[in-house]
């Protein structure tokens, strides 16, 4: 039974390694996008933030870029 915790740790480490590799590959592909596509993605992220975060009183007005 002592082997089971080690196997769980190993499989968790393998899983984490796969996640980090996938994330690294994703960012490499995103870096290859043209600047126009990156701006479109940024604007979509701004829209999400605007919808999901509450505007606090006195806080600077948030807005989506108009391009």
ChimeraX attribute file (.defattr): number of C-alpha atoms within 10 A of each C-alpha:
attribute: neighborCount
match mode: 1-to-1
recipient: residues
	/A:1	5
	/A:2	6
	/A:3	7
	/A:4	9
	/A:5	10
	/A:6	11
	/A:7	11
	/A:8	11
	/A:9	11
	/A:10	12
	/A:11	12
	/A:12	12
	/A:13	12
	/A:14	12
	/A:15	12
	/A:16	12
	/A:17	12
	/A:18	12
	/A:19	12
	/A:20	12
	/A:21	12
	/A:22	12
	/A:23	12
	/A:24	12
	/A:25	12
	/A:26	11
	/A:27	11
	/A:28	11
	/A:29	10
	/A:30	12
	/A:31	11
	/A:32	9
	/A:33	10
	/A:34	9
	/A:35	10
	/A:36	9
	/A:37	11
	/A:38	14
	/A:39	13
	/A:40	13
	/A:41	12
	/A:42	14
	/A:43	17
	/A:44	14
	/A:45	13
	/A:46	16
	/A:47	15
	/A:48	12
	/A:49	14
	/A:50	14
	/A:51	10
	/A:52	9
	/A:53	9
	/A:54	8
	/A:55	12
	/A:56	8
	/A:57	7
	/A:58	6
	/A:59	7
	/A:60	8
	/A:61	8
	/A:62	12
	/A:63	11
	/A:64	14
	/A:65	12
	/A:66	5
	/A:67	6
